[in-house]
């Protein structure tokens, strides 16, 4: 169920890497973050506590080894593919639009759904 704001229904699904999984530690090493990634994820979860109980908002942790981040807004999304040994702010941002049922947008949207199917819900 989505939150109703005026005539807009809001639905947010946030899938973060489990800070205790091996992939988080590997990403930390690749990005040369000196062991800070797990703490950053935990901090994000703390900040997301502000939306606890908001209808339409779901948060979960996954243990999937990812090569990008996806931020989707209806028929648009921003995808940040990871570059080897680069830190998050150094990754490029691709702005994608849904133009057909067979394009890049659909591939990334399907990837998110596949990852979402693996999340463990987080009770903030």
FIKEMAR-97128 format. One record per atom (N, C-alpha, C, O): atom name; residue number from 1; x, y, z; residue in one letter. Coordinates in steps of 0.001 Angstrom, whole numbers. Each point is the difference from the previous one (the first is absolute). Example, Ala and Ser with C-alpha at 12.3 -4.5 7.8 and 13.67 -1.06 7.14 Angstrom:
("N", 1, (13190, -5690, 7800), "A")
("CA", 1, (-890, 1190, 0), "A")
("C", 1, (900, 1200, 0), "A")
("O", 1, (1036, -19, 665), "A")
("N", 2, (-1386, 1069, -1385), "S")
("CA", 2, (820, 1190, 60), "S")
("C", 2, (-770, 1090, 730), "S")
("O", 2, (509, 1108, 169), "S")
END
This chain:
("N", 1, (837, -1174, 0), "X")
("CA", 1, (-837, 1174, 0), "X")
("C", 1, (879, 1234, 0), "X")
("O", 1, (1042, 13, 655), "X")
("N", 2, (-1432, 1002, -1362), "X")
("CA", 2, (800, 1210, -121), "X")
("C", 2, (-609, 1140, 815), "X")
("O", 2, (-1216, 68, 180), "X")
("N", 3, (2062, 810, 301), "X")
("CA", 3, (-409, 1195, 732), "X")
("C", 3, (-701, 944, -962), "X")
("O", 3, (478, 216, -1114), "X")
("N", 4, (-1615, 353, 1532), "X")
("CA", 4, (-728, 940, -841), "X")
("C", 4, (361, 1414, 428), "X")
("O", 4, (-243, 386, 1144), "X")
("N", 5, (821, 386, -2056), "X")
("CA", 5, (333, 1396, 240), "X")
("C", 5, (-726, 797, -1073), "X")
("O", 5, (390, -33, -1167), "X")
("N", 6, (-1435, 745, 1549), "X")
("CA", 6, (-828, 655, -1014), "X")
("C", 6, (-542, -1058, -926), "X")
("O", 6, (-598, -973, 459), "X")
("N", 7, (794, 1141, -1775), "X")
("CA", 7, (-423, -1056, -913), "X")
("C", 7, (1151, -919, -390), "X")
("O", 7, (-144, -822, -906), "X")
("N", 8, (1291, 954, 1585), "X")
("CA", 8, (1149, -838, -325), "X")
("C", 8, (144, -1152, 993), "X")
("O", 8, (-100, 200, 1210), "X")
("N", 9, (330, -1376, -1716), "X")
("CA", 9, (296, -1143, 860), "X")
("C", 9, (1515, -154, 36), "X")
("O", 9, (651, -29, -1044), "X")
("N", 10, (-102, -69, 2228), "X")
("CA", 10, (1449, -110, 150), "X")
("C", 10, (353, -1408, 449), "X")
("O", 10, (-562, -526, 959), "X")
("N", 11, (1504, -69, -1673), "X")
("CA", 11, (499, -1321, 359), "X")
("C", 11, (1512, 63, -77), "X")
("O", 11, (555, 432, -1010), "X")
("N", 12, (107, -854, 2058), "X")
("CA", 12, (1471, 10, 11), "X")
("C", 12, (488, -1352, 496), "X")
("O", 12, (-415, -480, 1055), "X")
("N", 13, (1304, -124, -1838), "X")
("CA", 13, (658, -1233, 416), "X")
("C", 13, (1497, 266, -22), "X")
("O", 13, (558, 401, -1021), "X")
("N", 14, (79, -628, 2152), "X")
("CA", 14, (1427, 281, 147), "X")
("C", 14, (693, -1296, 379), "X")
("O", 14, (-287, -586, 1043), "X")
("N", 15, (1203, 142, -1897), "X")
("CA", 15, (760, -1221, 256), "X")
("C", 15, (1462, 394, 193), "X")
("O", 15, (651, 483, -927), "X")
("N", 16, (-151, -690, 2124), "X")
("CA", 16, (1398, 301, 318), "X")
("C", 16, (758, -1302, 200), "X")
("O", 16, (-579, -1022, 368), "X")
("N", 17, (1868, 1075, -613), "X")
("CA", 17, (847, -1164, 242), "X")
("C", 17, (63, -270, 1504), "X")
("O", 17, (144, 929, 795), "X")
("N", 18, (-251, -2179, -416), "X")
("CA", 18, (144, -389, 1401), "X")
("C", 18, (1413, 373, 446), "X")
("O", 18, (970, -510, -560), "X")
("N", 19, (-833, 1383, 1549), "X")
("CA", 19, (1334, 456, 390), "X")
("C", 19, (901, -1111, 539), "X")
("O", 19, (1218, 167, 62), "X")
("N", 20, (-1806, -1297, 326), "X")
("CA", 20, (786, -1097, 562), "X")
("C", 20, (335, -1088, -1021), "X")
("O", 20, (604, -1010, 359), "X")
("N", 21, (-986, 1200, -1623), "X")
("CA", 21, (270, -1056, -987), "X")
("C", 21, (1368, 199, -651), "X")
("O", 21, (579, 1086, 39), "X")
("N", 22, (-95, -2146, -626), "X")
("CA", 22, (1331, 14, -620), "X")
("C", 22, (94, 1000, -1143), "X")
("O", 22, (1064, 575, -228), "X")
("N", 23, (-2163, -357, -497), "X")
("CA", 23, (40, 926, -1130), "X")
("C", 23, (226, 1436, 462), "X")
("O", 23, (662, 774, -691), "X")
("N", 24, (-1204, -413, 1846), "X")
("CA", 24, (235, 1349, 528), "X")
("C", 24, (1476, 175, 336), "X")
("O", 24, (588, 1044, -281), "X")
("N", 25, (1, -2062, 878), "X")
("CA", 25, (1425, 75, 337), "X")
("C", 25, (859, 65, -1257), "X")
("O", 25, (987, 733, -45), "X")
("N", 26, (-1366, -1507, -986), "X")
("CA", 26, (741, 16, -1257), "X")
("C", 26, (-95, 1372, -663), "X")
("O", 26, (1005, 532, -470), "X")
("N", 27, (-2210, 44, 431), "X")
("CA", 27, (-184, 1326, -602), "X")
("C", 27, (817, 1038, 761), "X")
("O", 27, (596, 890, -607), "X")
("N", 28, (-567, -1003, 1938), "X")
("CA", 28, (785, 909, 829), "X")
("C", 28, (1476, -46, -405), "X")
("O", 28, (656, 1035, -117), "X")
("N", 29, (-152, -2235, -92), "X")
("CA", 29, (1399, -166, -405), "X")
("C", 29, (239, 562, -1399), "X")
("O", 29, (979, 713, -222), "X")
("N", 30, (-1874, -1031, -728), "X")
("CA", 30, (164, 473, -1379), "X")
("C", 30, (-6, 1520, -88), "X")
("O", 30, (750, 588, -780), "X")
("N", 31, (-1610, 51, 1592), "X")
("CA", 31, (-93, 1454, -49), "X")
("C", 31, (969, 671, 970), "X")
("O", 31, (-8, 1222, 147), "X")
("N", 32, (842, -2028, 512), "X")
("CA", 32, (1012, 509, 938), "X")
("C", 32, (-624, 913, 1055), "X")
("O", 32, (450, 1125, 217), "X")
("N", 33, (-1500, -1639, 433), "X")
("CA", 33, (-744, 787, 982), "X")
("C", 33, (471, -236, 1430), "X")
("O", 33, (-582, 541, 940), "X")
("N", 34, (1611, -1330, -769), "X")
("CA", 34, (619, -218, 1318), "X")
("C", 34, (-988, -489, 1067), "X")
("O", 34, (39, 438, 1150), "X")
("N", 35, (-916, -1347, -1556), "X")
("CA", 35, (-905, -612, 969), "X")
("C", 35, (-1201, 847, 384), "X")
("O", 35, (-655, -294, 1000), "X")
("N", 36, (342, 1343, -1768), "X")
("CA", 36, (-1091, 901, 378), "X")
("C", 36, (-1340, -309, -654), "X")
("O", 36, (-1020, 544, 421), "X")
("N", 37, (992, -1406, -1442), "X")
("CA", 37, (-1246, -219, -730), "X")
("C", 37, (-1106, -564, 884), "X")
("O", 37, (-1134, 473, -66), "X")
("N", 38, (1434, -1460, 883), "X")
("CA", 38, (-1036, -587, 867), "X")
("C", 38, (-614, 1072, 897), "X")
("O", 38, (-1214, 22, 199), "X")
("N", 39, (2043, 862, 339), "X")
("CA", 39, (-505, 1085, 836), "X")
("C", 39, (-858, 975, -783), "X")
("O", 39, (-976, 533, 528), "X")
("N", 40, (1329, -295, -1778), "X")
("CA", 40, (-802, 893, -843), "X")
("C", 40, (-1376, -599, -272), "X")
("O", 40, (-1006, 709, 5), "X")
("N", 41, (971, -2009, -238), "X")
("CA", 41, (-1283, -669, -219), "X")
("C", 41, (-838, 69, 1268), "X")
("O", 41, (-1195, 290, -61), "X")
("N", 42, (1809, -555, 1205), "X")
("CA", 42, (-737, 74, 1272), "X")
("C", 42, (-502, 1420, 255), "X")
("O", 42, (-1104, 188, 512), "X")
("N", 43, (1909, 803, -865), "X")
("CA", 43, (-434, 1390, 156), "X")
("C", 43, (-1207, 287, -890), "X")
("O", 43, (-944, 663, 428), "X")
("N", 44, (973, -1165, -1673), "X")
("CA", 44, (-1140, 179, -902), "X")
("C", 44, (-1257, -629, 606), "X")
("O", 44, (-1084, 579, -70), "X")
("N", 45, (1233, -1760, 661), "X")
("CA", 45, (-1153, -650, 637), "X")
("C", 45, (-528, 837, 1166), "X")
("O", 45, (-1210, 103, 197), "X")
("N", 46, (2114, 487, 566), "X")
("CA", 46, (-419, 867, 1103), "X")
("C", 46, (-784, 1192, -534), "X")
("O", 46, (-1057, 338, 531), "X")
("N", 47, (1568, 294, -1572), "X")
("CA", 47, (-683, 1155, -586), "X")
("C", 47, (-1358, -404, -583), "X")
("O", 47, (-961, 766, 63), "X")
("N", 48, (889, -1968, -629), "X")
("CA", 48, (-1262, -473, -562), "X")
("C", 48, (-1028, -317, 1086), "X")
("O", 48, (-1183, -169, -295), "X")
("N", 49, (1627, 89, 1543), "X")
("CA", 49, (-932, -211, 1110), "X")
("C", 49, (-1063, 1073, 66), "X")
("O", 49, (-1061, -207, 589), "X")
("N", 50, (1336, 1343, -1185), "X")
("CA", 50, (-970, 1103, -15), "X")
("C", 50, (-1263, -346, -779), "X")
("O", 50, (-1052, 601, 220), "X")
("N", 51, (1152, -1565, -1126), "X")
("CA", 51, (-1174, -368, -795), "X")
("C", 51, (-677, -1263, 542), "X")
("O", 51, (-875, -571, -651), "X")
("N", 52, (1284, 146, 1840), "X")
("CA", 52, (-609, -1182, 607), "X")
("C", 52, (-1510, 190, 96), "X")
("O", 52, (-481, 1027, 478), "X")
("N", 53, (-241, -2010, -929), "X")
("CA", 53, (-1453, 36, 90), "X")
("C", 53, (-691, 786, -1089), "X")
("O", 53, (-1230, 55, -22), "X")
("N", 54, (1969, 553, -878), "X")
("CA", 54, (-628, 739, -1095), "X")
("C", 54, (-544, -1010, -1008), "X")
("O", 54, (763, -794, -550), "X")
("N", 55, (-2059, 814, 305), "X")
("CA", 55, (-569, -944, -959), "X")
("C", 55, (646, 169, -1377), "X")
("O", 55, (224, 1120, -460), "X")
("N", 56, (68, -2237, -181), "X")
("CA", 56, (586, 30, -1330), "X")
("C", 56, (1513, -33, -11), "X")
("O", 56, (599, -93, -1072), "X")
("N", 57, (44, 167, 2240), "X")
("CA", 57, (1456, -16, 64), "X")
("C", 57, (462, -1362, 518), "X")
("O", 57, (-403, -434, 1079), "X")
("N", 58, (1251, -231, -1860), "X")
("CA", 58, (567, -1286, 394), "X")
("C", 58, (1517, 92, -86), "X")
("O", 58, (542, 573, -946), "X")
("N", 59, (137, -1138, 1933), "X")
("CA", 59, (1454, 11, 27), "X")
("C", 59, (481, -1420, 264), "X")
("O", 59, (-525, -688, 875), "X")
("N", 60, (1518, 258, -1629), "X")
("CA", 60, (530, -1346, 184), "X")
("C", 60, (1493, -44, -243), "X")
("O", 60, (578, 894, -617), "X")
("N", 61, (32, -1954, 1117), "X")
("CA", 61, (1434, -239, -198), "X")
("C", 61, (182, -1197, -925), "X")
("O", 61, (-719, -993, 102), "X")
("N", 62, (1684, 1102, -999), "X")
("CA", 62, (305, -1109, -911), "X")
("C", 62, (1456, -401, 181), "X")
("O", 62, (796, 717, 605), "X")
("N", 63, (-472, -1886, -1149), "X")
("CA", 63, (1381, -488, 13), "X")
("C", 63, (458, -337, -1412), "X")
("O", 63, (783, -928, -203), "X")
("N", 64, (-1271, 1681, -761), "X")
("CA", 64, (319, -214, -1406), "X")
("C", 64, (1216, 853, -358), "X")
("O", 64, (95, 1159, 403), "X")
("N", 65, (822, -1736, -1154), "X")
("CA", 65, (1165, 757, -462), "X")
("C", 65, (-441, 866, -1178), "X")
("O", 65, (-318, -518, -1071), "X")
("N", 66, (300, 1831, 1268), "X")
("CA", 66, (-503, 907, -1029), "X")
("C", 66, (1126, 771, -677), "X")
("O", 66, (1079, 192, 559), "X")
("N", 67, (-1363, 233, -1752), "X")
("CA", 67, (954, 782, -772), "X")
("C", 67, (-555, 1368, -342), "X")
("O", 67, (568, 700, -838), "X")
("N", 68, (-1664, -302, 1465), "X")
("CA", 68, (-605, 1307, -241), "X")
("C", 68, (-988, 323, 1119), "X")
("O", 68, (-372, -861, 797), "X")
("N", 69, (-34, 2107, -765), "X")
("CA", 69, (-1099, 431, 859), "X")
("C", 69, (-1110, 483, -923), "X")
("O", 69, (262, 556, -1066), "X")
("N", 70, (-1506, -776, 1490), "X")
("CA", 70, (-1149, 382, -823), "X")
("C", 70, (-915, 887, 830), "X")
("O", 70, (-363, -346, 1124), "X")
("N", 71, (-2, 1481, -1680), "X")
("CA", 71, (-947, 929, 619), "X")
("C", 71, (-1108, 203, -1026), "X")
("O", 71, (199, 662, -1018), "X")
("N", 72, (-1369, -1238, 1295), "X")
("CA", 72, (-1074, 23, -997), "X")
("C", 72, (-1122, 925, 443), "X")
("O", 72, (-379, 56, 1170), "X")
("N", 73, (-134, 664, -2154), "X")
("CA", 73, (-1113, 921, 203), "X")
("C", 73, (-983, -229, -1140), "X")
("O", 73, (125, 612, -1060), "X")
("N", 74, (-1094, -1484, 1270), "X")
("CA", 74, (-989, -330, -1021), "X")
("C", 74, (688, -453, -1293), "X")
("O", 74, (614, -1067, -26), "X")
("N", 75, (-709, 1865, -1050), "X")
("CA", 75, (571, -397, -1289), "X")
("C", 75, (1371, 608, -263), "X")
("O", 75, (437, 80, -1148), "X")
("N", 76, (239, 348, 2203), "X")
("CA", 76, (1363, 530, -100), "X")
("C", 76, (836, -639, 1091), "X")
("O", 76, (-528, -420, 1030), "X")
("N", 77, (1817, 346, -1250), "X")
("CA", 77, (882, -496, 1053), "X")
("C", 77, (1401, 552, -212), "X")
("O", 77, (383, 400, -1099), "X")
("N", 78, (357, -394, 2188), "X")
("CA", 78, (1413, 327, -45), "X")
("C", 78, (725, -1277, 414), "X")
("O", 78, (-289, -583, 1045), "X")
("N", 79, (1226, 164, -1873), "X")
("CA", 79, (800, -1190, 274), "X")
("C", 79, (1452, 450, 121), "X")
("O", 79, (516, 706, -868), "X")
("N", 80, (129, -1115, 1938), "X")
("CA", 80, (1413, 316, 166), "X")
("C", 80, (789, -1309, -72), "X")
("O", 80, (69, -740, 981), "X")
("N", 81, (529, 452, -2154), "X")
("CA", 81, (824, -1204, -106), "X")
("C", 81, (1306, 200, 769), "X")
("O", 81, (606, 1070, -56), "X")
("N", 82, (-184, -2106, 768), "X")
("CA", 82, (1228, 79, 785), "X")
("C", 82, (1211, -134, -910), "X")
("O", 82, (22, -819, -919), "X")
("N", 83, (967, 1624, 1189), "X")
("CA", 83, (1272, -79, -697), "X")
("C", 83, (1032, -589, 960), "X")
("O", 83, (16, 329, 1186), "X")
("N", 84, (821, -1180, -1696), "X")
("CA", 84, (1002, -676, 817), "X")
("C", 84, (852, 1017, 754), "X")
("O", 84, (518, 951, -585), "X")
("N", 85, (-382, -1166, 1888), "X")
("CA", 85, (820, 785, 909), "X")
("C", 85, (-423, 1468, 100), "X")
("O", 85, (772, 832, 478), "X")
("N", 86, (-1981, -509, -922), "X")
("CA", 86, (-500, 1367, 123), "X")
("C", 86, (-939, 84, 1195), "X")
("O", 86, (-669, -977, 337), "X")
("N", 87, (618, 2121, 292), "X")
("CA", 87, (-926, 230, 1108), "X")
("C", 87, (-1338, 425, -576), "X")
("O", 87, (-97, 414, -1155), "X")
("N", 88, (-941, -525, 1990), "X")
("CA", 88, (-1363, 263, -460), "X")
("C", 88, (-178, 1285, -778), "X")
("O", 88, (-637, 0, -1054), "X")
("N", 89, (1189, 1101, 1552), "X")
("CA", 89, (-198, 1285, -672), "X")
("C", 89, (727, 76, -1342), "X")
("O", 89, (-247, 921, -779), "X")
("N", 90, (1131, -1865, 496), "X")
("CA", 90, (735, -11, -1262), "X")
("C", 90, (-695, -827, -1088), "X")
("O", 90, (420, 19, -1157), "X")
("N", 91, (-1466, -734, 1521), "X")
("CA", 91, (-719, -810, -977), "X")
("C", 91, (-864, 896, -884), "X")
("O", 91, (-560, 985, 483), "X")
("N", 92, (444, -1312, -1772), "X")
("CA", 92, (-869, 799, -871), "X")
("C", 92, (-1470, -231, 347), "X")
("O", 92, (-355, -1015, 599), "X")
("N", 93, (-478, 1953, -977), "X")
("CA", 93, (-1444, -124, 196), "X")
("C", 93, (-673, 4, -1367), "X")
("O", 93, (153, 941, -779), "X")
("N", 94, (-896, -2000, 503), "X")
("CA", 94, (-717, -105, -1271), "X")
("C", 94, (-1470, 310, 244), "X")
("O", 94, (-619, -593, 884), "X")
("N", 95, (56, 1512, -1653), "X")
("CA", 95, (-1418, 330, 110), "X")
("C", 95, (-737, -792, -1079), "X")
("O", 95, (193, 229, -1193), "X")
("N", 96, (-1032, -1155, 1624), "X")
("CA", 96, (-718, -864, -939), "X")
("C", 96, (-1491, 320, 26), "X")
("O", 96, (-558, 366, 1035), "X")
("N", 97, (-68, -514, -2192), "X")
("CA", 97, (-1449, 129, -106), "X")
("C", 97, (-554, -1277, -613), "X")
("O", 97, (649, -646, -822), "X")
("N", 98, (-1870, 293, 1240), "X")
("CA", 98, (-656, -1164, -604), "X")
("C", 98, (-502, 409, -1379), "X")
("O", 98, (-892, 839, -124), "X")
("N", 99, (1473, -1438, -905), "X")
("CA", 99, (-400, 304, -1375), "X")
("C", 99, (-654, -1191, -685), "X")
("O", 99, (-749, 160, -963), "X")
("N", 100, (1039, -1353, 1467), "X")
("CA", 100, (-587, -1203, -579), "X")
("C", 100, (52, -1094, 1057), "X")
("O", 100, (680, 146, 1015), "X")
("N", 101, (-1389, -1228, -1248), "X")
("CA", 101, (45, -1095, 977), "X")
("C", 101, (1262, -851, -112), "X")
("O", 101, (115, -1001, 706), "X")
("N", 102, (836, 1364, -1568), "X")
("CA", 102, (1169, -840, -227), "X")
("C", 102, (1328, 728, 183), "X")
("O", 102, (1047, -578, -290), "X")
("N", 103, (-1051, 1808, 755), "X")
("CA", 103, (1226, 786, 75), "X")
("C", 103, (754, -149, 1307), "X")
("O", 103, (-303, -855, 832), "X")
("N", 104, (1290, 1713, -682), "X")
("CA", 104, (848, -8, 1196), "X")
("C", 104, (-809, 268, 1265), "X")
("O", 104, (260, -599, 1044), "X")
("N", 105, (-1241, 1497, -1135), "X")
("CA", 105, (-833, 297, 1159), "X")
("C", 105, (-614, -1277, 556), "X")
("O", 105, (60, -266, 1200), "X")
("N", 106, (-646, -512, -2088), "X")
("CA", 106, (-671, -1236, 427), "X")
("C", 106, (983, -998, 602), "X")
("O", 106, (-344, -712, 944), "X")
("N", 107, (1551, 652, -1474), "X")
("CA", 107, (1006, -927, 545), "X")
("C", 107, (359, 381, 1431), "X")
("O", 107, (71, -866, 872), "X")
("N", 108, (154, 2149, -624), "X")
("CA", 108, (332, 438, 1359), "X")
("C", 108, (-1210, -124, 927), "X")
("O", 108, (154, -344, 1171), "X")
("N", 109, (-1352, 619, -1682), "X")
("CA", 109, (-1209, -159, 818), "X")
("C", 109, (-169, -1466, 401), "X")
("O", 109, (-361, -292, 1139), "X")
("N", 110, (618, -621, -2060), "X")
("CA", 110, (-88, -1431, 306), "X")
("C", 110, (1066, -397, 1016), "X")
("O", 110, (-258, -816, 885), "X")
("N", 111, (1452, 1388, -1007), "X")
("CA", 111, (1050, -306, 973), "X")
("C", 111, (-428, 419, 1395), "X")
("O", 111, (190, -746, 961), "X")
("N", 112, (-772, 1946, -845), "X")
("CA", 112, (-452, 436, 1316), "X")
("C", 112, (-1028, -975, 561), "X")
("O", 112, (72, -365, 1174), "X")
("N", 113, (-1023, -59, -1992), "X")
("CA", 113, (-1025, -935, 469), "X")
("C", 113, (636, -1311, 453), "X")
("O", 113, (-412, -572, 1010), "X")
("N", 114, (1413, 91, -1747), "X")
("CA", 114, (691, -1237, 383), "X")
("C", 114, (701, 163, 1346), "X")
("O", 114, (-58, -893, 846), "X")
("N", 115, (716, 2027, -649), "X")
("CA", 115, (672, 252, 1279), "X")
("C", 115, (-1039, 165, 1096), "X")
("O", 115, (170, -534, 1096), "X")
("N", 116, (-1242, 1265, -1374), "X")
("CA", 116, (-1041, 225, 1005), "X")
("C", 116, (-582, -1326, 487), "X")
("O", 116, (-370, -122, 1168), "X")
("N", 117, (288, -849, -2036), "X")
("CA", 117, (-539, -1309, 364), "X")
("C", 117, (873, -700, 1047), "X")
("O", 117, (-447, -960, 629), "X")
("N", 118, (1686, 1427, -435), "X")
("CA", 118, (909, -635, 960), "X")
("C", 118, (102, 755, 1326), "X")
("O", 118, (639, -488, 932), "X")
("N", 119, (-1252, 1662, -829), "X")
("CA", 119, (236, 824, 1196), "X")
("C", 119, (-627, -603, 1238), "X")
("O", 119, (-1015, -695, -47), "X")
("N", 120, (1663, 992, 1148), "X")
("CA", 120, (-539, -296, 1326), "X")
("C", 120, (-548, 1317, 519), "X")
("O", 120, (759, 953, 177), "X")
("N", 121, (-2077, -877, 72), "X")
("CA", 121, (-581, 1263, 469), "X")
("C", 121, (692, 490, 1289), "X")
("O", 121, (391, -782, 867), "X")
("N", 122, (-265, 2088, -795), "X")
("CA", 122, (610, 646, 1162), "X")
("C", 122, (-1090, 690, 794), "X")
("O", 122, (-756, 806, -542), "X")
("N", 123, (675, -1117, 1815), "X")
("CA", 123, (-915, 704, 894), "X")
("C", 123, (795, 1095, 678), "X")
("O", 123, (828, -265, 872), "X")
("N", 124, (-1084, 1498, -1277), "X")
("CA", 124, (759, 1127, 554), "X")
("C", 124, (-578, 462, 1319), "X")
("O", 124, (517, 939, 606), "X")
END
